[in-house]
């Protein structure tokens, strides 16, 4: 999941060197935390959250294919 989110985020931001992705395992599943440059936050979220929702959909599909339950993508400040 980490590689997928990194690839997607670096494709849309202006500062790809500032993209950081971390997987945090938990008892309910895995949380993937995405950090980007503050000026790229709006690009990653998108208009009305459409971009981040598309990222979340892709992560959910990839998790289902890899049979990983409950993978959640969060954008962190």
PDB file of N, CA, C and O in Angstrom:
ATOM      1  N   UNK A   1       0.803  -1.184   0.000  1.00  0.00           N
ATOM      2  CA  UNK A   1       0.000   0.000   0.000  1.00  0.00           C
ATOM      3  C   UNK A   1       0.856   1.262   0.000  1.00  0.00           C
ATOM      4  O   UNK A   1       0.527   2.257  -0.645  1.00  0.00           O
ATOM      5  N   UNK A   2       1.944   1.199   0.726  1.00  0.00           N
ATOM      6  CA  UNK A   2       2.814   2.356   0.851  1.00  0.00           C
ATOM      7  C   UNK A   2       3.328   2.805  -0.519  1.00  0.00           C
ATOM      8  O   UNK A   2       3.351   4.000  -0.816  1.00  0.00           O
ATOM      9  N   UNK A   3       3.736   1.851  -1.343  1.00  0.00           N
ATOM     10  CA  UNK A   3       4.256   2.187  -2.664  1.00  0.00           C
ATOM     11  C   UNK A   3       3.184   2.795  -3.556  1.00  0.00           C
ATOM     12  O   UNK A   3       3.456   3.742  -4.294  1.00  0.00           O
ATOM     13  N   UNK A   4       1.977   2.265  -3.495  1.00  0.00           N
ATOM     14  CA  UNK A   4       0.865   2.779  -4.293  1.00  0.00           C
ATOM     15  C   UNK A   4       0.545   4.216  -3.917  1.00  0.00           C
ATOM     16  O   UNK A   4       0.411   5.069  -4.794  1.00  0.00           O
ATOM     17  N   UNK A   5       0.420   4.493  -2.633  1.00  0.00           N
ATOM     18  CA  UNK A   5       0.087   5.847  -2.175  1.00  0.00           C
ATOM     19  C   UNK A   5       1.215   6.819  -2.509  1.00  0.00           C
ATOM     20  O   UNK A   5       0.951   7.957  -2.897  1.00  0.00           O
ATOM     21  N   UNK A   6       2.453   6.390  -2.365  1.00  0.00           N
ATOM     22  CA  UNK A   6       3.588   7.241  -2.718  1.00  0.00           C
ATOM     23  C   UNK A   6       3.559   7.589  -4.197  1.00  0.00           C
ATOM     24  O   UNK A   6       3.744   8.748  -4.567  1.00  0.00           O
ATOM     25  N   UNK A   7       3.330   6.602  -5.037  1.00  0.00           N
ATOM     26  CA  UNK A   7       3.269   6.823  -6.481  1.00  0.00           C
ATOM     27  C   UNK A   7       2.148   7.805  -6.835  1.00  0.00           C
ATOM     28  O   UNK A   7       2.368   8.744  -7.600  1.00  0.00           O
ATOM     29  N   UNK A   8       0.968   7.597  -6.290  1.00  0.00           N
ATOM     30  CA  UNK A   8      -0.167   8.467  -6.590  1.00  0.00           C
ATOM     31  C   UNK A   8       0.081   9.898  -6.130  1.00  0.00           C
ATOM     32  O   UNK A   8      -0.177  10.846  -6.871  1.00  0.00           O
ATOM     33  N   UNK A   9       0.583  10.053  -4.909  1.00  0.00           N
ATOM     34  CA  UNK A   9       0.799  11.388  -4.361  1.00  0.00           C
ATOM     35  C   UNK A   9       1.877  12.145  -5.126  1.00  0.00           C
ATOM     36  O   UNK A   9       1.711  13.328  -5.423  1.00  0.00           O
ATOM     37  N   UNK A  10       2.975  11.477  -5.445  1.00  0.00           N
ATOM     38  CA  UNK A  10       4.056  12.149  -6.170  1.00  0.00           C
ATOM     39  C   UNK A  10       3.639  12.552  -7.577  1.00  0.00           C
ATOM     40  O   UNK A  10       4.220  13.469  -8.157  1.00  0.00           O
ATOM     41  N   UNK A  11       2.641  11.877  -8.129  1.00  0.00           N
ATOM     42  CA  UNK A  11       2.169  12.198  -9.474  1.00  0.00           C
ATOM     43  C   UNK A  11       1.372  13.496  -9.520  1.00  0.00           C
ATOM     44  O   UNK A  11       1.292  14.124 -10.576  1.00  0.00           O
ATOM     45  N   UNK A  12       0.778  13.913  -8.401  1.00  0.00           N
ATOM     46  CA  UNK A  12      -0.097  15.088  -8.434  1.00  0.00           C
ATOM     47  C   UNK A  12       0.459  16.319  -7.726  1.00  0.00           C
ATOM     48  O   UNK A  12      -0.058  17.417  -7.933  1.00  0.00           O
ATOM     49  N   UNK A  13       1.490  16.177  -6.900  1.00  0.00           N
ATOM     50  CA  UNK A  13       1.978  17.316  -6.117  1.00  0.00           C
ATOM     51  C   UNK A  13       3.080  18.086  -6.838  1.00  0.00           C
ATOM     52  O   UNK A  13       3.683  17.596  -7.793  1.00  0.00           O
ATOM     53  N   UNK A  14       3.328  19.303  -6.357  1.00  0.00           N
ATOM     54  CA  UNK A  14       4.398  20.143  -6.905  1.00  0.00           C
ATOM     55  C   UNK A  14       5.734  19.886  -6.225  1.00  0.00           C
ATOM     56  O   UNK A  14       6.787  20.176  -6.792  1.00  0.00           O
ATOM     57  N   UNK A  15       5.696  19.345  -5.017  1.00  0.00           N
ATOM     58  CA  UNK A  15       6.906  19.049  -4.240  1.00  0.00           C
ATOM     59  C   UNK A  15       6.959  17.547  -3.946  1.00  0.00           C
ATOM     60  O   UNK A  15       6.678  17.138  -2.820  1.00  0.00           O
ATOM     61  N   UNK A  16       7.313  16.721  -4.931  1.00  0.00           N
ATOM     62  CA  UNK A  16       7.315  15.270  -4.696  1.00  0.00           C
ATOM     63  C   UNK A  16       8.342  14.816  -3.664  1.00  0.00           C
ATOM     64  O   UNK A  16       8.193  13.746  -3.075  1.00  0.00           O
ATOM     65  N   UNK A  17       9.377  15.612  -3.440  1.00  0.00           N
ATOM     66  CA  UNK A  17      10.386  15.224  -2.456  1.00  0.00           C
ATOM     67  C   UNK A  17       9.856  15.316  -1.031  1.00  0.00           C
ATOM     68  O   UNK A  17      10.442  14.734  -0.118  1.00  0.00           O
ATOM     69  N   UNK A  18       8.753  16.039  -0.825  1.00  0.00           N
ATOM     70  CA  UNK A  18       8.181  16.215   0.509  1.00  0.00           C
ATOM     71  C   UNK A  18       7.130  15.160   0.848  1.00  0.00           C
ATOM     72  O   UNK A  18       6.589  15.168   1.953  1.00  0.00           O
ATOM     73  N   UNK A  19       6.835  14.258  -0.080  1.00  0.00           N
ATOM     74  CA  UNK A  19       5.819  13.230   0.170  1.00  0.00           C
ATOM     75  C   UNK A  19       6.380  12.177   1.119  1.00  0.00           C
ATOM     76  O   UNK A  19       7.451  11.618   0.883  1.00  0.00           O
ATOM     77  N   UNK A  20       5.641  11.916   2.193  1.00  0.00           N
ATOM     78  CA  UNK A  20       6.013  10.888   3.158  1.00  0.00           C
ATOM     79  C   UNK A  20       4.798   9.997   3.407  1.00  0.00           C
ATOM     80  O   UNK A  20       3.696  10.485   3.656  1.00  0.00           O
ATOM     81  N   UNK A  21       5.015   8.697   3.338  1.00  0.00           N
ATOM     82  CA  UNK A  21       3.932   7.742   3.563  1.00  0.00           C
ATOM     83  C   UNK A  21       4.391   6.761   4.631  1.00  0.00           C
ATOM     84  O   UNK A  21       5.517   6.265   4.600  1.00  0.00           O
ATOM     85  N   UNK A  22       3.491   6.490   5.583  1.00  0.00           N
ATOM     86  CA  UNK A  22       3.816   5.574   6.674  1.00  0.00           C
ATOM     87  C   UNK A  22       2.631   4.653   6.920  1.00  0.00           C
ATOM     88  O   UNK A  22       1.485   5.101   6.956  1.00  0.00           O
ATOM     89  N   UNK A  23       2.907   3.381   7.087  1.00  0.00           N
ATOM     90  CA  UNK A  23       1.871   2.407   7.422  1.00  0.00           C
ATOM     91  C   UNK A  23       1.900   2.177   8.930  1.00  0.00           C
ATOM     92  O   UNK A  23       2.945   1.880   9.508  1.00  0.00           O
ATOM     93  N   UNK A  24       0.733   2.320   9.553  1.00  0.00           N
ATOM     94  CA  UNK A  24       0.617   2.127  10.991  1.00  0.00           C
ATOM     95  C   UNK A  24      -0.346   0.974  11.233  1.00  0.00           C
ATOM     96  O   UNK A  24      -1.554   1.133  11.055  1.00  0.00           O
ATOM     97  N   UNK A  25       0.171  -0.189  11.637  1.00  0.00           N
ATOM     98  CA  UNK A  25      -0.730  -1.306  11.914  1.00  0.00           C
ATOM     99  C   UNK A  25      -1.485  -1.072  13.219  1.00  0.00           C
ATOM    100  O   UNK A  25      -0.947  -0.511  14.174  1.00  0.00           O
ATOM    101  N   UNK A  26      -2.714  -1.503  13.238  1.00  0.00           N
ATOM    102  CA  UNK A  26      -3.545  -1.367  14.437  1.00  0.00           C
ATOM    103  C   UNK A  26      -4.385  -2.610  14.608  1.00  0.00           C
ATOM    104  O   UNK A  26      -4.352  -3.512  13.771  1.00  0.00           O
ATOM    105  N   UNK A  27      -5.122  -2.657  15.667  1.00  0.00           N
ATOM    106  CA  UNK A  27      -5.939  -3.832  15.937  1.00  0.00           C
ATOM    107  C   UNK A  27      -7.135  -3.934  15.001  1.00  0.00           C
ATOM    108  O   UNK A  27      -7.624  -5.035  14.749  1.00  0.00           O
ATOM    109  N   UNK A  28      -7.612  -2.812  14.482  1.00  0.00           N
ATOM    110  CA  UNK A  28      -8.745  -2.829  13.575  1.00  0.00           C
ATOM    111  C   UNK A  28      -8.346  -2.899  12.113  1.00  0.00           C
ATOM    112  O   UNK A  28      -9.211  -3.042  11.248  1.00  0.00           O
ATOM    113  N   UNK A  29      -7.073  -2.803  11.819  1.00  0.00           N
ATOM    114  CA  UNK A  29      -6.581  -2.807  10.449  1.00  0.00           C
ATOM    115  C   UNK A  29      -5.349  -1.927  10.338  1.00  0.00           C
ATOM    116  O   UNK A  29      -4.704  -1.616  11.340  1.00  0.00           O
ATOM    117  N   UNK A  30      -5.030  -1.530   9.124  1.00  0.00           N
ATOM    118  CA  UNK A  30      -3.842  -0.729   8.867  1.00  0.00           C
ATOM    119  C   UNK A  30      -4.255   0.673   8.445  1.00  0.00           C
ATOM    120  O   UNK A  30      -5.167   0.849   7.637  1.00  0.00           O
ATOM    121  N   UNK A  31      -3.568   1.670   9.006  1.00  0.00           N
ATOM    122  CA  UNK A  31      -3.782   3.057   8.611  1.00  0.00           C
ATOM    123  C   UNK A  31      -2.562   3.497   7.809  1.00  0.00           C
ATOM    124  O   UNK A  31      -1.426   3.337   8.253  1.00  0.00           O
ATOM    125  N   UNK A  32      -2.804   4.048   6.636  1.00  0.00           N
ATOM    126  CA  UNK A  32      -1.735   4.586   5.806  1.00  0.00           C
ATOM    127  C   UNK A  32      -1.791   6.100   5.952  1.00  0.00           C
ATOM    128  O   UNK A  32      -2.777   6.734   5.575  1.00  0.00           O
ATOM    129  N   UNK A  33      -0.720   6.678   6.503  1.00  0.00           N
ATOM    130  CA  UNK A  33      -0.665   8.121   6.732  1.00  0.00           C
ATOM    131  C   UNK A  33       0.115   8.784   5.614  1.00  0.00           C
ATOM    132  O   UNK A  33       1.236   8.380   5.306  1.00  0.00           O
ATOM    133  N   UNK A  34      -0.477   9.798   5.010  1.00  0.00           N
ATOM    134  CA  UNK A  34       0.143  10.542   3.914  1.00  0.00           C
ATOM    135  C   UNK A  34       0.434  11.956   4.374  1.00  0.00           C
ATOM    136  O   UNK A  34      -0.459  12.666   4.838  1.00  0.00           O
ATOM    137  N   UNK A  35       1.690  12.360   4.244  1.00  0.00           N
ATOM    138  CA  UNK A  35       2.100  13.731   4.562  1.00  0.00           C
ATOM    139  C   UNK A  35       2.651  14.356   3.288  1.00  0.00           C
ATOM    140  O   UNK A  35       3.439  13.742   2.569  1.00  0.00           O
ATOM    141  N   UNK A  36       2.221  15.599   3.018  1.00  0.00           N
ATOM    142  CA  UNK A  36       2.705  16.331   1.851  1.00  0.00           C
ATOM    143  C   UNK A  36       3.094  17.737   2.278  1.00  0.00           C
ATOM    144  O   UNK A  36       2.798  18.162   3.395  1.00  0.00           O
ATOM    145  N   UNK A  37       3.756  18.452   1.385  1.00  0.00           N
ATOM    146  CA  UNK A  37       4.112  19.851   1.617  1.00  0.00           C
ATOM    147  C   UNK A  37       2.820  20.637   1.852  1.00  0.00           C
ATOM    148  O   UNK A  37       1.818  20.377   1.185  1.00  0.00           O
ATOM    149  N   UNK A  38       2.823  21.596   2.789  1.00  0.00           N
ATOM    150  CA  UNK A  38       1.591  22.344   3.080  1.00  0.00           C
ATOM    151  C   UNK A  38       0.944  22.996   1.852  1.00  0.00           C
ATOM    152  O   UNK A  38      -0.282  23.096   1.786  1.00  0.00           O
ATOM    153  N   UNK A  39       1.736  23.433   0.899  1.00  0.00           N
ATOM    154  CA  UNK A  39       1.155  24.066  -0.294  1.00  0.00           C
ATOM    155  C   UNK A  39       0.495  23.041  -1.219  1.00  0.00           C
ATOM    156  O   UNK A  39      -0.300  23.419  -2.079  1.00  0.00           O
ATOM    157  N   UNK A  40       0.806  21.763  -1.061  1.00  0.00           N
ATOM    158  CA  UNK A  40       0.218  20.709  -1.884  1.00  0.00           C
ATOM    159  C   UNK A  40      -1.006  20.054  -1.239  1.00  0.00           C
ATOM    160  O   UNK A  40      -1.617  19.167  -1.834  1.00  0.00           O
ATOM    161  N   UNK A  41      -1.360  20.478  -0.045  1.00  0.00           N
ATOM    162  CA  UNK A  41      -2.470  19.856   0.665  1.00  0.00           C
ATOM    163  C   UNK A  41      -3.773  19.974  -0.127  1.00  0.00           C
ATOM    164  O   UNK A  41      -4.537  19.012  -0.212  1.00  0.00           O
ATOM    165  N   UNK A  42      -4.025  21.132  -0.698  1.00  0.00           N
ATOM    166  CA  UNK A  42      -5.246  21.329  -1.475  1.00  0.00           C
ATOM    167  C   UNK A  42      -5.291  20.476  -2.725  1.00  0.00           C
ATOM    168  O   UNK A  42      -6.360  20.024  -3.133  1.00  0.00           O
ATOM    169  N   UNK A  43      -4.138  20.253  -3.338  1.00  0.00           N
ATOM    170  CA  UNK A  43      -4.076  19.428  -4.543  1.00  0.00           C
ATOM    171  C   UNK A  43      -4.388  17.981  -4.202  1.00  0.00           C
ATOM    172  O   UNK A  43      -5.104  17.310  -4.945  1.00  0.00           O
ATOM    173  N   UNK A  44      -3.866  17.499  -3.102  1.00  0.00           N
ATOM    174  CA  UNK A  44      -4.082  16.112  -2.706  1.00  0.00           C
ATOM    175  C   UNK A  44      -5.539  15.884  -2.292  1.00  0.00           C
ATOM    176  O   UNK A  44      -6.123  14.846  -2.604  1.00  0.00           O
ATOM    177  N   UNK A  45      -6.112  16.846  -1.599  1.00  0.00           N
ATOM    178  CA  UNK A  45      -7.506  16.702  -1.182  1.00  0.00           C
ATOM    179  C   UNK A  45      -8.432  16.887  -2.381  1.00  0.00           C
ATOM    180  O   UNK A  45      -9.388  16.130  -2.549  1.00  0.00           O
ATOM    181  N   UNK A  46      -8.160  17.873  -3.202  1.00  0.00           N
ATOM    182  CA  UNK A  46      -8.968  18.095  -4.399  1.00  0.00           C
ATOM    183  C   UNK A  46     -10.248  18.844  -4.104  1.00  0.00           C
ATOM    184  O   UNK A  46     -10.604  19.082  -2.950  1.00  0.00           O
ATOM    185  N   UNK A  47     -10.929  19.210  -5.171  1.00  0.00           N
ATOM    186  CA  UNK A  47     -12.180  19.950  -5.030  1.00  0.00           C
ATOM    187  C   UNK A  47     -13.255  19.042  -4.439  1.00  0.00           C
ATOM    188  O   UNK A  47     -13.580  17.992  -4.994  1.00  0.00           O
ATOM    189  N   UNK A  48     -13.796  19.467  -3.305  1.00  0.00           N
ATOM    190  CA  UNK A  48     -14.804  18.701  -2.557  1.00  0.00           C
ATOM    191  C   UNK A  48     -14.313  17.308  -2.179  1.00  0.00           C
ATOM    192  O   UNK A  48     -15.119  16.393  -2.011  1.00  0.00           O
ATOM    193  N   UNK A  49     -12.995  17.137  -2.045  1.00  0.00           N
ATOM    194  CA  UNK A  49     -12.433  15.866  -1.600  1.00  0.00           C
ATOM    195  C   UNK A  49     -12.394  14.780  -2.652  1.00  0.00           C
ATOM    196  O   UNK A  49     -12.213  13.607  -2.323  1.00  0.00           O
ATOM    197  N   UNK A  50     -12.556  15.142  -3.896  1.00  0.00           N
ATOM    198  CA  UNK A  50     -12.628  14.130  -4.954  1.00  0.00           C
ATOM    199  C   UNK A  50     -11.315  13.392  -5.158  1.00  0.00           C
ATOM    200  O   UNK A  50     -11.321  12.181  -5.376  1.00  0.00           O
ATOM    201  N   UNK A  51     -10.191  14.092  -5.094  1.00  0.00           N
ATOM    202  CA  UNK A  51      -8.894  13.440  -5.334  1.00  0.00           C
ATOM    203  C   UNK A  51      -8.574  12.441  -4.228  1.00  0.00           C
ATOM    204  O   UNK A  51      -8.207  11.301  -4.511  1.00  0.00           O
ATOM    205  N   UNK A  52      -8.711  12.858  -2.972  1.00  0.00           N
ATOM    206  CA  UNK A  52      -8.388  11.943  -1.875  1.00  0.00           C
ATOM    207  C   UNK A  52      -9.372  10.786  -1.828  1.00  0.00           C
ATOM    208  O   UNK A  52      -8.993   9.677  -1.452  1.00  0.00           O
ATOM    209  N   UNK A  53     -10.620  11.014  -2.196  1.00  0.00           N
ATOM    210  CA  UNK A  53     -11.574   9.910  -2.249  1.00  0.00           C
ATOM    211  C   UNK A  53     -11.213   8.918  -3.351  1.00  0.00           C
ATOM    212  O   UNK A  53     -11.410   7.714  -3.188  1.00  0.00           O
ATOM    213  N   UNK A  54     -10.688   9.413  -4.469  1.00  0.00           N
ATOM    214  CA  UNK A  54     -10.229   8.517  -5.530  1.00  0.00           C
ATOM    215  C   UNK A  54      -9.026   7.709  -5.047  1.00  0.00           C
ATOM    216  O   UNK A  54      -8.934   6.513  -5.325  1.00  0.00           O
ATOM    217  N   UNK A  55      -8.105   8.351  -4.324  1.00  0.00           N
ATOM    218  CA  UNK A  55      -6.961   7.638  -3.746  1.00  0.00           C
ATOM    219  C   UNK A  55      -7.458   6.545  -2.800  1.00  0.00           C
ATOM    220  O   UNK A  55      -6.968   5.416  -2.838  1.00  0.00           O
ATOM    221  N   UNK A  56      -8.429   6.882  -1.954  1.00  0.00           N
ATOM    222  CA  UNK A  56      -8.961   5.916  -0.988  1.00  0.00           C
ATOM    223  C   UNK A  56      -9.627   4.733  -1.684  1.00  0.00           C
ATOM    224  O   UNK A  56      -9.528   3.595  -1.224  1.00  0.00           O
ATOM    225  N   UNK A  57     -10.298   5.009  -2.784  1.00  0.00           N
ATOM    226  CA  UNK A  57     -10.924   3.935  -3.550  1.00  0.00           C
ATOM    227  C   UNK A  57      -9.871   2.999  -4.124  1.00  0.00           C
ATOM    228  O   UNK A  57     -10.020   1.779  -4.058  1.00  0.00           O
ATOM    229  N   UNK A  58      -8.807   3.563  -4.686  1.00  0.00           N
ATOM    230  CA  UNK A  58      -7.729   2.740  -5.239  1.00  0.00           C
ATOM    231  C   UNK A  58      -7.034   1.920  -4.155  1.00  0.00           C
ATOM    232  O   UNK A  58      -6.692   0.759  -4.381  1.00  0.00           O
ATOM    233  N   UNK A  59      -6.825   2.510  -2.991  1.00  0.00           N
ATOM    234  CA  UNK A  59      -6.202   1.789  -1.879  1.00  0.00           C
ATOM    235  C   UNK A  59      -7.110   0.654  -1.420  1.00  0.00           C
ATOM    236  O   UNK A  59      -6.628  -0.439  -1.124  1.00  0.00           O
ATOM    237  N   UNK A  60      -8.410   0.895  -1.356  1.00  0.00           N
ATOM    238  CA  UNK A  60      -9.349  -0.150  -0.940  1.00  0.00           C
ATOM    239  C   UNK A  60      -9.356  -1.310  -1.931  1.00  0.00           C
ATOM    240  O   UNK A  60      -9.407  -2.472  -1.529  1.00  0.00           O
ATOM    241  N   UNK A  61      -9.306  -0.998  -3.219  1.00  0.00           N
ATOM    242  CA  UNK A  61      -9.274  -2.049  -4.239  1.00  0.00           C
ATOM    243  C   UNK A  61      -7.981  -2.851  -4.143  1.00  0.00           C
ATOM    244  O   UNK A  61      -8.005  -4.080  -4.214  1.00  0.00           O
ATOM    245  N   UNK A  62      -6.852  -2.161  -3.983  1.00  0.00           N
ATOM    246  CA  UNK A  62      -5.566  -2.852  -3.862  1.00  0.00           C
ATOM    247  C   UNK A  62      -5.526  -3.716  -2.600  1.00  0.00           C
ATOM    248  O   UNK A  62      -4.987  -4.823  -2.626  1.00  0.00           O
ATOM    249  N   UNK A  63      -6.086  -3.223  -1.508  1.00  0.00           N
ATOM    250  CA  UNK A  63      -6.119  -3.991  -0.260  1.00  0.00           C
ATOM    251  C   UNK A  63      -6.980  -5.236  -0.420  1.00  0.00           C
ATOM    252  O   UNK A  63      -6.644  -6.303   0.092  1.00  0.00           O
ATOM    253  N   UNK A  64      -8.076  -5.095  -1.122  1.00  0.00           N
ATOM    254  CA  UNK A  64      -8.959  -6.244  -1.342  1.00  0.00           C
ATOM    255  C   UNK A  64      -8.259  -7.293  -2.199  1.00  0.00           C
ATOM    256  O   UNK A  64      -8.387  -8.489  -1.940  1.00  0.00           O
ATOM    257  N   UNK A  65      -7.523  -6.858  -3.214  1.00  0.00           N
ATOM    258  CA  UNK A  65      -6.795  -7.804  -4.063  1.00  0.00           C
ATOM    259  C   UNK A  65      -5.697  -8.532  -3.285  1.00  0.00           C
ATOM    260  O   UNK A  65      -5.414  -9.700  -3.550  1.00  0.00           O
ATOM    261  N   UNK A  66      -5.078  -7.836  -2.323  1.00  0.00           N
ATOM    262  CA  UNK A  66      -4.022  -8.441  -1.510  1.00  0.00           C
ATOM    263  C   UNK A  66      -4.590  -9.118  -0.263  1.00  0.00           C
ATOM    264  O   UNK A  66      -3.831  -9.623   0.564  1.00  0.00           O
ATOM    265  N   UNK A  67      -5.889  -9.132  -0.124  1.00  0.00           N
ATOM    266  CA  UNK A  67      -6.599  -9.739   0.998  1.00  0.00           C
ATOM    267  C   UNK A  67      -6.156  -9.172   2.346  1.00  0.00           C
ATOM    268  O   UNK A  67      -5.963  -9.906   3.315  1.00  0.00           O
ATOM    269  N   UNK A  68      -5.999  -7.845   2.383  1.00  0.00           N
ATOM    270  CA  UNK A  68      -5.686  -7.144   3.629  1.00  0.00           C
ATOM    271  C   UNK A  68      -6.961  -6.449   4.101  1.00  0.00           C
ATOM    272  O   UNK A  68      -7.516  -5.623   3.376  1.00  0.00           O
ATOM    273  N   UNK A  69      -7.422  -6.768   5.281  1.00  0.00           N
ATOM    274  CA  UNK A  69      -8.668  -6.165   5.757  1.00  0.00           C
ATOM    275  C   UNK A  69      -8.451  -4.752   6.306  1.00  0.00           C
ATOM    276  O   UNK A  69      -7.414  -4.461   6.901  1.00  0.00           O
ATOM    277  N   UNK A  70      -9.421  -3.896   6.102  1.00  0.00           N
ATOM    278  CA  UNK A  70      -9.489  -2.586   6.730  1.00  0.00           C
ATOM    279  C   UNK A  70      -8.234  -1.739   6.585  1.00  0.00           C
ATOM    280  O   UNK A  70      -7.547  -1.468   7.571  1.00  0.00           O
ATOM    281  N   UNK A  71      -7.938  -1.328   5.381  1.00  0.00           N
ATOM    282  CA  UNK A  71      -6.841  -0.387   5.138  1.00  0.00           C
ATOM    283  C   UNK A  71      -7.469   0.975   4.932  1.00  0.00           C
ATOM    284  O   UNK A  71      -8.342   1.140   4.080  1.00  0.00           O
ATOM    285  N   UNK A  72      -7.020   1.969   5.721  1.00  0.00           N
ATOM    286  CA  UNK A  72      -7.585   3.313   5.696  1.00  0.00           C
ATOM    287  C   UNK A  72      -6.488   4.291   5.323  1.00  0.00           C
ATOM    288  O   UNK A  72      -5.375   4.199   5.842  1.00  0.00           O
ATOM    289  N   UNK A  73      -6.787   5.238   4.423  1.00  0.00           N
ATOM    290  CA  UNK A  73      -5.843   6.272   4.019  1.00  0.00           C
ATOM    291  C   UNK A  73      -6.216   7.578   4.711  1.00  0.00           C
ATOM    292  O   UNK A  73      -7.353   8.037   4.605  1.00  0.00           O
ATOM    293  N   UNK A  74      -5.257   8.178   5.421  1.00  0.00           N
ATOM    294  CA  UNK A  74      -5.458   9.437   6.110  1.00  0.00           C
ATOM    295  C   UNK A  74      -4.420  10.452   5.646  1.00  0.00           C
ATOM    296  O   UNK A  74      -3.251  10.110   5.464  1.00  0.00           O
ATOM    297  N   UNK A  75      -4.843  11.695   5.456  1.00  0.00           N
ATOM    298  CA  UNK A  75      -3.926  12.783   5.145  1.00  0.00           C
ATOM    299  C   UNK A  75      -3.606  13.467   6.459  1.00  0.00           C
ATOM    300  O   UNK A  75      -4.510  13.903   7.170  1.00  0.00           O
ATOM    301  N   UNK A  76      -2.322  13.564   6.787  1.00  0.00           N
ATOM    302  CA  UNK A  76      -1.882  14.102   8.073  1.00  0.00           C
ATOM    303  C   UNK A  76      -1.185  15.441   7.841  1.00  0.00           C
ATOM    304  O   UNK A  76      -0.420  15.591   6.888  1.00  0.00           O
ATOM    305  N   UNK A  77      -1.454  16.418   8.719  1.00  0.00           N
ATOM    306  CA  UNK A  77      -0.793  17.737   8.622  1.00  0.00           C
ATOM    307  C   UNK A  77       0.660  17.645   8.982  1.00  0.00           C
ATOM    308  O   UNK A  77       1.367  18.651   8.956  1.00  0.00           O
TER     309      UNK A  77
END
